[in-house]
Each structure stands twice: as C-alpha cells, then as structure tokens.
Amino acid sequence: MERFGSINGMTTEKLAISIPAEVLARARRSAKREHATSLSAYISAALEQKSTLDDLARLLDEMLAQSGGPLTAKERRAADRVLLRSTPRRRRA
C-alpha cells in the first residue's frame, strides 16, 4: 500500500482491491444517491461500519462466554414475553 493523503485529518493509503462487478455497481449507485463525497469515502464508511460490527460481535462472544453461553430456546421465549409486554403497542385507527 502506498501513502496517499488524508481525509478528515486521517492519514489514508491507496489500495488496489478486486470487487465483483455487480457489488461495485451497487456501491457506485448508492454513493451517488447518498451524496457521498466520493466512492472512496463511501467504501471507507462501509468498512468502518463493518469493523465496528465485527468488534461488537467479538465483545458479545466474550460476554456470552463469561455468562454461560447464549440463551436457550426457553430463555429466549421468556425474554421475548417480558420484552413484548414492556413494548408500547400502537392503537389501530
């Protein structure tokens, strides 16, 4: 990778990657629709979001390991009942 410049005060690097043509086409359309400053900025934001989600998934895995693992089906149903009871329901018009 070669150093390229900066975006919003962050050092950037130039990178060559291969992306399926349809994925790239969708990214270009989305970047244009979302008024991204550039395709690079759009892809950078997507990678940042994915990295954050990966970090959160790792954290959840650690928390589950410390607490005895994921909920059983029975525990999940009980939690759903409690959560659904505490969620305000909309009135029908």
N, C-alpha and C positions, 0 to 999 in steps of 0.2 A: 504494500500500500504506500502511496506517496502522500505527503502532506499537501493540503490543497488550499486552506484558508480558514475562515471562521464564519459561523452562523450564530447570531445572538451571543457573541462573546465566547462561544465554544470552538475549540480547535477542531477542524474537520480533516478528513482524509479522503482521498479519491480511491474508489474501489470498483473493480470490474466484476460483475456477477452475471450468472445466467438465470433468466426467469422465463417460465413458459409464456409464449406469445399472448395467450388469452388473459393471463394474470396481469401482464404488463399493460395490455389494452384497457382492462378494467381499472387499473391503478391510474392510468393517464386520464380516463374519463372522470373518475372520482376526484382526482386532484383538481381538474378543471372546474367541476361542479362545486367543489368545496372552496374554490378560490384560493387554493394553496399558492404560496409564493413560487413554488417550483415542484417538479416531480421529486426532486431530491428531498425537499422539505417534507413532502407528503410521505415518502418512504421512511424518512428518518422518524417522523412522528409515529408511524405504524410500528417500526422496530422498537421504539421506546415503549409504546403501549404493550407490545408482546413481551418485552423484557420484564416489565412491571408485573404482568400476569404470571409469568414464569416464577418470579420471585415470590409472589403471593401463594402460588401453588406449592412451592417448596416450604414456605412457612406453615401452610396448612398441614402438609405432610408431617412436619416436625411436631406441630401441636397435637395432631391425631396420635402420633407415636407416643407422646408423653401422656395422653389421656386415655389410652387403652384402645385406640383404633377408631375407625369410622362407626357411625351409628348402625345398629342392626335395623332390619326392616321394622320390627316392633317399636324401637326407639324413634325411628323416623316418623312413623304414623302418629305416635303420641305427640311428638314435637309439632307435626302438621296440625293436629287438632288444637293444640294450645295457640299456635300462631294464627290459625284461621279464626279462632274465637276472638283474638285481640285485634284483628284487622277490621276497620270500619267497613261496613257494606254500603254499597250505593243503593239508593232507592230507585225503584222503577218509575218511569214517568207515566 
